[in-house]
Amino acid sequence: MNAVDAVRPADGRGDTLVTVDDLAVHFPITSGIVFRHKIGAVRAVDGLSFTVKRGETLGLVGESGCGKSTTGRAILQLIRPTTGRVLYEGADLAHLRGGALRRQRRRMQMIFQDPYASLNSRMTVADIVGEPLLVHRMLDRSGRRDRVRELLQTVGINPNTLNRYPHEFSGGQRQRIGIARALAVEPNFIVCDEPISALDVSIRAQIINLLQELQRDFGLTYLFIAHDLSVVRHISDRVAVMYLGRIVELAENAVLYGEPMHPYTQALLSAVPIPDPEAEEHRRAVVLQGDVPSPADPPPGCHFHTRCPAMQEGHCDLESPALKEVRPGHFAACHLINAGDYPRIRAGENDLAVVAGSPAEGGAVAAVSDVASEELEMGSSE
């Protein structure tokens, strides 16, 4: 069984749209002024394998600098992978160039994190949203203008504002314009690179609800990259957890949030606030010791072993764990995990304790609350 087969969904829902096989993105570190030579590499993405099913939302979470955004850009070939394959409906994007790649990119788009930086301040909304249509030679001038009006209306922007410039809109409206641009060429797959992190809290719910509505209406497939675990729980069908360029856990939404197996996932979920003051007061979050290692000099063995309370010397620090299916549809990369016995981290008075058993039994890794879902369903006006 190869790396992709190991993490291929087995629930039978839909077929595979995107396949990522042993993907790596290493940025060279060079020295010298006239004669530059490579002295190392930043291993931003260090061997990822996963699949995205048609019509689903795969959430990708992890700390800053773990390689989430680089993964999304490498899938779309905005950054060329160092090694590995990215298959879109069976076609290896890493081997495509020129017109062949441009034709595939019509079917794959990206919603960027910062709506202020992702829109050209010197272009009108009509030009910004219509540019993909021009690049892909779709429609004539009149048809493009009609299409832009239709797209703006779809994302909740007044079509009569198409001659305005980005600075005349709020942050949430700019992100809607970015979404309209992504939809212009009728893609099947969209990488959402933290699309709400730069927005006001009151606007985030609206954008998330809009993305879900568009997914239902147009049959879209999302790779949703985010820091906010509550939002990821609300929007995702499956969730992959990244640490230092690698996936450490991947499972169905309810399974991962209800019973996280990997110690890193448990620590992340324990930091999510609970909307109950009394429960929050008595809860102790798992605070990992030490800093995240540099991707330019990752530790040997399991990348997480330098911060893991359950680390075993002579094993975790020497051998890198493979991402394996420990339960049906639930994958984890940890030497200590198996189907019935795995570590559970609890926060004590002065230190962290590692006990055996299921996180679902309670403790610091109780399931994340549904407060985000309630907020997202409410929304607010801009």
N, C-alpha and C positions, 0 to 999 in steps of 0.2 A: 504493500500500500504506500503510495507516495504522499507527500505533504498535503496536497490538495484533497485527496480522498479522505485523509484523516479528519478534516474539518468540514467535509461536505455535509450539509443538512440532510437528515434522513427522515423528515416528517412527511415528505411527499407533497408539500404545498408549493405548487408552482415549479418552474424549471429554473436552472441557473442562468443568470444574465451576465454576471461578471465573476471571473475566477482570477484570484491573485495567488501565484505559485512561487514561493521562496523569494519574495521581493526584497531587494536590498538597495538602499541609496546611501552611498558613502561620498562625502564631500572631501576632496583632498586638502591637506594642510601642506603648504609649500614654504620654502625658505630661499633666501637669496634675492638680489635685486636685478642683476643682469641675467645670470644663469640660474633660473629658478628650478628647484628640484623638490620632489615630494618627500616629506618627512613623516607623514602620518595621514590619518583620515578621521573625519567625524562620522561615526556610524549612526546617522539619523534614523534609518530604517535598517533592521539587521536580520532579515529573513522572516517575512510574513507570509502566511498561507491562509486564505479564507475564501469563501464564496458569498456572493450576494444574489438572492433569489429575485426573480422578476416580481415586481409589485410590493416588495417588502421594504422596511426601513431597518438598516443595520446601524446601530449606534456604535461609535468609536470613542472611548473615553480614556482618560489618563491625565497625569500631571503635565504641566507646561514643560515643553522640551522633550516629550517622549516620542515624538515623530508622527503625531496624528495628521497635521496639515501636510507634511511632506508626503505621507502615504496617499492622501487624496490627490495631490498634484501629480505624483508619480503614476497613479492609475490613469489620469487623463493625459499623461505624457507632457505635461507642462514642465516637469522635471524628468529627465531621462533616467531610468533605473540603472544602477550599476550592474546588477545581475537579476535574474528572475524573469517571470513571465506575467503579463496581464492580458487575459483573454476576455474579449467582449463578444459574446455569442460565438465563441470558438476562434475568432481572429486574434492573433497575437499582436497587440498594439505596439509592443516594443520593437517590432521589425518593420513597422510601416513608416513611410516617409512621404513628404510632399502631398500630392493630391489624394493619395490613398488614405493618409492619416486625416486630412481635412474632411474627407467624406465621413469617416467614422466619428469625428468630433461633432458633427452635426447631431449625432445621436447621444452625445454626452456633454453635459454642461456643468458649470460650477457657480455656486452662490458664495461670494466672498465674505470674509468676516467684517471688514470695515466698509460700510456704505459711503463713507466720506472719501476714502482713498481709491475705491474700485470704480468710481464714475469719473469720467473726464470732465473737469470743470469748464472746459472751453466748448463742450458740445451740448447741444440741446437734448432734451429727453427724446425727441423724435429721432435724432441721429444716434443716440446711445442705444435705444431699444431696436432701432432699425439696422444698426451696423451688422449684426449677424446675418440678417437677410441679404444684405449687400455682399458680404464676404462669400456667402454660399450661393449667390446669384439666384435668389428666390424672389419672384414677383418683380413687377416694374415699379417705377417711382410712386405712382398713384396707389398701386396695390400695397406697397410697403407702408405707406402712410395710413391706409385703412387698417392694416394688420397691427400697426403700433397703437392705434386708437382702441382696437379690440383688446389687445394685451393689457393696456393701462386700465381699462374698465374691469378686466378679469381680476387684476390684483388690487383693485380698490382705489385707483388714482383717477381723478377727473380727466377724461380724454382731452378736454380743452386746454390742458396745461402742457401739451406736448412741445410747445415752442419755448418753454422756460428752461432755465439752467439748474443744475443740481443744487447750487447754493440757495435757491429759492424754496427748497423743501426741507422738512424736518428729517431727523435721522431715520425714523420708521418709514417715512414716505420714500426716502432714498433707497432703503432696503427693498421696498416693494418694486421700485424701478429696476433694481438689480435682478429681482426675481422675474420681472417681465422680460428682461433681456435674456435670461437663461431659458425662458419658455419660447422665445421667438421662433426658433428653428424646429420646434416640436420634438424635443429629445425624449429618450426613454429613461435615461439614467442621469441623476443630478447629485453631485457632491456638494453637500451643505457644510461649508467650513466655518463652524461656530457662527451661524448667521444671526444670532441674537445677542452675542456677548458684548457688542459695542452699543447696544440700545438701552434706553431707559427701561426700568423694570415694568412700568405700566404699559409699555408697548410690546414687550416680548410675547405676551400671550396672544396678541393679535397676529403676529408673524407666524408663530407656531400653528395657530388655528388655520391660517391661510395656507401654509404648506400642506397640512393634512387635507384640506378641502381640494387643493390642486392635485394631490396624489389620488384622491378618490375620483375626481372628475376626468383626469387624463391618464390614469394608470401608470403613474410615475414610480420609479425605484430610487430610493435615497440611500446614500452613505452619509449619515448625520454625525458630524464631529462636534463634540461639545465638552465643556468642563462640568456643567451643571447636571449632576446625576439625577435630580428630580425631573428635569426636562427630558432627559434621555429616556427615563422610565416611561414618561407620558407618551412619547412619540414613537419609540422603537419596538420592533418585533423581536429582534435579537440584539444582544449587546456584546461587544468585544472590548476587553480591558487591555490597554497597552502600558508597558513599562520599559523605558530605555530602548525603544526600537523593536520590541518584541510583544507579541500577544501572550498574556499570561492566563487569560480565562475568556471563554466564549460560551454563551448559553442563551436559551430563550429568556425573554425579558423577566417573566414571573419567576423563573427558576433562579436566575442569577441574583435578583434582588431579594428573593425569599430565602435562599440558601447558598450564599457565596462560599466557594471552596478555597480559593487562593488567599493566602494571608494578606496580600496587597489589596485585593478586592474588598476584603473584610475591613481593612483600615479605611479605604475610601468611603465605604457606605456608612461607617460609624461616625463620619464627620458631617453627614447630612443632618440638618436641624430637624427636630420633631416639633410640630405645632401644638405642643402641650407643655406649658411652662413648668408644671410639677414634674413631669417625666423628664424634661430636658435638664432640670436642675439636678436630678439624681443620676443622670446618665453620665458615663465617663467615656469620652471618645478615645479611640486608639490613636495615639500620637507616635508616629514612627521616629526612631532615633536616627541621627545623622542626616547628611545631605544626599540628594540624588547624585550618583556618580556622573562624571562627564562622559558624553558619548564619544569623545575623542580618546578616552582611556577607560573603556568599560571593564568592570571586574571580571575575572575568569569564572567559569562555572555558571551558576544561576546569577543573572544580573541583579536580582533582588536580595541576594544573600547578605550583603553588607548592612541591610536595614531590617532583616527578617528576624523576629523573636524566636522562630522555630528552626533557625538554621542549624544544620549539623555539620561540624567540621570534618574534613576529609571526604565529604560527599557533595554537599551543596556548593562548596567553594571550588570544586575541581571539575565537575561535569555539568554541562548545560542540559536542563530537562527539556524533553520534547513535549509539544502540545498534544496531549492524548485524550481520547474520549473516556472519561472515568465513569460516566453514566450516560444513558441514551441522550444524545444531543447536547451533552454538557462536557466541554473540553477544558482542560487545565494543564498548565506547565509547572509542575511542582514534584520534586522527588518524594515528598511525604504523603502525597495524595493518592488514595485508591478509592474503590467504590464504597467502602464502609468505614474507613478510619482515616481522618485527616485533621490537621490542626485547626483549632479555633482560638482566636486571639481575644483576650479580655483585658480591659484596663483596670488595674488595681489602684490602691492608694498611691503607691510610689513607683510602680513598674508595670510591665505588661506580663500577663500570664498566658501560657499556651496550654489548652486542655483538649482532650479528645471529644468528639461528638459533633452534632449538627448545629450550625449557627441558628437554625430555626427554633432551637430550644429556648433561645433568649439571649440575654447578655448584651454586649456592646454592638453586636452585629444584627440587631433586629431589623426587620424589613423597613425600607424607607417609607415614610408616610405618604399619603395621597394628597398632601396639601398642594403640590404643584399642579396636579390634575384639576383640582378645584379652581385654582387661580386661572389656569389656561382656558377653562371652559367659560369663565366670566368675561375676560377681555375688558378693554376700555377704549374710549375714543381718543384720537390724537389731538 
